[in-house]
Amino acid sequence: MIELISVNPINKGDMLASVSVHIKPWKLKIHEITVMQKGVNRWVNLPQRKYEANGETKYIKQLEFDDTGTEKRFRDQIMAAVDEYIMRNGDLVPEDVVKADEPFPF
């Protein structure tokens, strides 16, 4: 069973949030999994490290599966945990600090 243990809404470009998961049977926690969305398509990216090469920003995987089917099932389970979180707590959109319909406090 995979459980979301923290959610950090980002909502910048295609990135909705960064999440941490707990895989209870393995007694393992994975941090900095990004939840992405483009149009109606949503997916998760496992932790990556950013680096520069020839003036370009590139990313290298921090976790890698030997089998693509296993990786897909793993990602699908994380996405199911995200969907469950959204059903209980609402969307992954961060709350605005200053509301459009509220006066400035100063």
RODO-340388 format. One record per residue: residue number from 1; residue in three letters; chain; x, z, y of N, C-alpha, C in turn. Coordinates in steps of 0.02 Angstrom, whole numbers, plus 50000, padded with zeros to 5 digits. Example, Ala and Ser with C-alpha at 12.3 -4.5 7.8 and 13.67 -1.06 7.14 Angstrom:
2
   nr  rest  kette    nc1    nc3    nc2   cac1   cac3   cac2    cc1    cc3    cc2
    1   ALA      A  50660  50390  49716  50615  50390  49775  50660  50390  49835
    2   SER      A  50642  50354  49888  50684  50357  49947  50645  50394  50002
% end
This chain:
106
   nr  rest  kette    nc1    nc3    nc2   cac1   cac3   cac2    cc1    cc3    cc2
    1   MET      A  50042  50000  49941  50000  50000  50000  50044  50000  50062
    2   ILE      A  50026  49958  50111  50062  49954  50174  50018  49982  50229
    3   GLU      A  50047  50028  50267  50010  50062  50321  50047  50052  50386
    4   LEU      A  50011  50035  50440  50041  50032  50506  50052  50103  50530
    5   ILE      A  50113  50119  50552  50127  50186  50577  50136  50188  50652
    6   SER      A  50150  50129  50682  50152  50126  50755  50139  50055  50777
    7   VAL      A  50107  50049  50836  50090  49984  50864  50109  49986  50938
    8   ASN      A  50149  49937  50959  50169  49931  51029  50142  49865  51056
    9   PRO      A  50084  49864  51090  50058  49801  51117  50106  49772  51168
   10   ILE      A  50117  49706  51164  50163  49672  51209  50125  49618  51248
   11   ASN      A  50090  49574  51213  50050  49521  51244  50089  49480  51294
   12   LYS      A  50146  49452  51272  50188  49411  51314  50203  49346  51277
   13   GLY      A  50180  49290  51305  50187  49227  51271  50148  49228  51205
   14   ASP      A  50181  49208  51151  50149  49209  51085  50151  49277  51052
   15   MET      A  50189  49325  51081  50198  49390  51049  50142  49438  51070
   16   LEU      A  50104  49462  51020  50050  49509  51033  50075  49581  51033
   17   ALA      A  50117  49598  50983  50136  49668  50975  50197  49673  50930
   18   SER      A  50228  49732  50933  50280  49751  50885  50251  49809  50846
   19   VAL      A  50259  49807  50780  50231  49860  50738  50284  49888  50691
   20   SER      A  50271  49948  50667  50310  49979  50614  50264  49990  50555
   21   VAL      A  50289  49979  50495  50248  49989  50436  50281  50038  50389
   22   HIS      A  50239  50070  50348  50262  50116  50296  50238  50088  50230
   23   ILE      A  50285  50074  50185  50268  50051  50118  50273  50112  50073
   24   LYS      A  50216  50143  50062  50214  50209  50029  50246  50209  49960
   25   PRO      A  50230  50161  49915  50260  50164  49848  50337  50160  49848
   26   TRP      A  50364  50125  49899  50437  50118  49903  50469  50172  49945
   27   LYS      A  50427  50213  49979  50453  50263  50026  50499  50230  50078
   28   LEU      A  50474  50173  50106  50513  50132  50152  50474  50120  50215
   29   LYS      A  50508  50125  50273  50479  50108  50337  50518  50049  50366
   30   ILE      A  50482  50002  50394  50513  49943  50426  50487  49941  50497
   31   HIS      A  50534  49938  50544  50517  49938  50615  50529  49868  50645
   32   GLU      A  50499  49857  50703  50508  49797  50743  50485  49733  50707
   33   ILE      A  50428  49738  50675  50394  49678  50648  50351  49652  50705
   34   THR      A  50357  49589  50723  50318  49562  50778  50256  49526  50753
   35   VAL      A  50201  49538  50788  50138  49504  50774  50132  49448  50826
   36   MET      A  50126  49387  50801  50125  49328  50844  50057  49294  50841
   37   GLN      A  50039  49258  50895  49977  49218  50894  49986  49158  50939
   38   LYS      A  49966  49100  50913  49965  49039  50952  49898  49005  50936
   39   GLY      A  49854  49002  50985  49787  48977  50973  49750  49024  50926
   40   VAL      A  49723  48997  50872  49687  49039  50823  49733  49062  50767
   41   ASN      A  49795  49039  50766  49842  49057  50713  49880  49120  50730
   42   ARG      A  49880  49167  50682  49918  49229  50689  49966  49236  50630
   43   TRP      A  50024  49267  50642  50072  49278  50589  50117  49336  50609
   44   VAL      A  50157  49359  50561  50205  49412  50576  50276  49386  50564
   45   ASN      A  50321  49409  50605  50392  49396  50596  50426  49461  50576
   46   LEU      A  50463  49459  50522  50501  49518  50502  50559  49528  50550
   47   PRO      A  50590  49586  50551  50642  49601  50600  50697  49547  50602
   48   GLN      A  50716  49529  50663  50768  49479  50675  50816  49505  50726
   49   ARG      A  50877  49479  50725  50927  49496  50775  50938  49434  50818
   50   LYS      A  50937  49444  50884  50946  49390  50931  51020  49382  50947
   51   TYR      A  51043  49319  50953  51112  49307  50973  51116  49241  51011
   52   GLU      A  51172  49231  51045  51184  49170  51083  51234  49126  51046
   53   ALA      A  51220  49061  51043  51267  49013  51014  51262  48949  51053
   54   ASN      A  51319  48928  51082  51321  48866  51122  51270  48867  51178
   55   GLY      A  51261  48925  51210  51215  48931  51265  51141  48935  51246
   56   GLU      A  51127  48937  51181  51058  48941  51157  51044  49009  51127
   57   THR      A  50983  49033  51135  50962  49095  51103  50939  49078  51033
   58   LYS      A  50967  49112  50984  50949  49101  50914  50932  49168  50882
   59   TYR      A  50901  49165  50823  50882  49225  50788  50905  49221  50715
   60   ILE      A  50925  49278  50688  50944  49281  50617  50901  49335  50584
   61   LYS      A  50877  49320  50524  50834  49368  50488  50873  49430  50469
   62   GLN      A  50840  49488  50474  50870  49550  50451  50847  49567  50380
   63   LEU      A  50790  49540  50360  50763  49549  50292  50748  49479  50265
   64   GLU      A  50762  49470  50201  50750  49404  50171  50729  49413  50099
   65   PHE      A  50677  49376  50079  50654  49377  50010  50686  49319  49972
   66   ASP      A  50699  49330  49908  50726  49277  49865  50672  49226  49847
   67   ASP      A  50609  49247  49850  50554  49205  49827  50504  49196  49884
   68   THR      A  50486  49134  49901  50440  49122  49957  50370  49148  49942
   69   GLY      A  50348  49146  49880  50282  49173  49862  50278  49247  49874
   70   THR      A  50331  49283  49856  50333  49356  49867  50333  49370  49941
   71   GLU      A  50370  49332  49980  50372  49342  50053  50303  49330  50083
   72   LYS      A  50269  49278  50061  50202  49263  50088  50153  49320  50072
   73   ARG      A  50155  49345  50011  50111  49401  49993  50127  49463  50035
   74   PHE      A  50191  49476  50046  50212  49533  50087  50186  49526  50158
   75   ARG      A  50197  49467  50188  50173  49454  50256  50097  49460  50260
   76   ASP      A  50062  49433  50209  49989  49437  50208  49965  49509  50207
   77   GLN      A  50000  49552  50170  49981  49623  50168  49992  49657  50235
   78   ILE      A  50046  49639  50269  50057  49667  50336  50003  49643  50383
   79   MET      A  49985  49579  50379  49933  49552  50422  49866  49586  50408
   80   ALA      A  49852  49601  50344  49790  49637  50327  49791  49707  50358
   81   ALA      A  49848  49740  50359  49854  49806  50391  49842  49800  50467
   82   VAL      A  49868  49746  50497  49856  49734  50569  49782  49722  50582
   83   ASP      A  49750  49681  50539  49678  49668  50547  49637  49732  50541
   84   GLU      A  49656  49775  50494  49621  49839  50485  49630  49882  50548
   85   TYR      A  49690  49883  50576  49703  49921  50637  49660  49895  50694
   86   ILE      A  49655  49829  50701  49615  49799  50754  49541  49817  50746
   87   MET      A  49516  49816  50683  49447  49834  50670  49432  49906  50692
   88   ARG      A  49480  49951  50681  49470  50022  50698  49483  50038  50771
   89   ASN      A  49532  50003  50802  49556  50022  50868  49547  49971  50923
   90   GLY      A  49524  49912  50907  49519  49860  50958  49579  49814  50957
   91   ASP      A  49578  49766  51001  49629  49713  51002  49698  49740  51020
   92   LEU      A  49749  49699  51011  49818  49718  51024  49839  49700  51095
   93   VAL      A  49793  49704  51142  49808  49687  51211  49823  49751  51249
   94   PRO      A  49882  49756  51282  49897  49817  51319  49850  49825  51378
   95   GLU      A  49835  49887  51394  49790  49902  51450  49827  49893  51515
   96   ASP      A  49794  49860  51564  49824  49852  51630  49830  49919  51664
   97   VAL      A  49885  49930  51698  49896  49992  51735  49851  49993  51796
   98   VAL      A  49847  49938  51831  49804  49933  51890  49746  49886  51872
   99   LYS      A  49686  49912  51876  49626  49873  51861  49605  49833  51922
  100   ALA      A  49580  49773  51910  49559  49729  51965  49503  49759  52006
  101   ASP      A  49458  49796  51975  49400  49824  52011  49411  49895  52038
  102   GLU      A  49473  49921  52033  49487  49988  52058  49528  49984  52122
  103   PRO      A  49517  50028  52170  49557  50028  52231  49628  50055  52216
  104   PHE      A  49675  50033  52257  49742  50060  52251  49743  50135  52267
  105   PRO      A  49782  50174  52233  49782  50247  52244  49818  50269  52308
  106   PHE      A  49843  50222  52348  49879  50242  52409  49856  50200  52468
% end
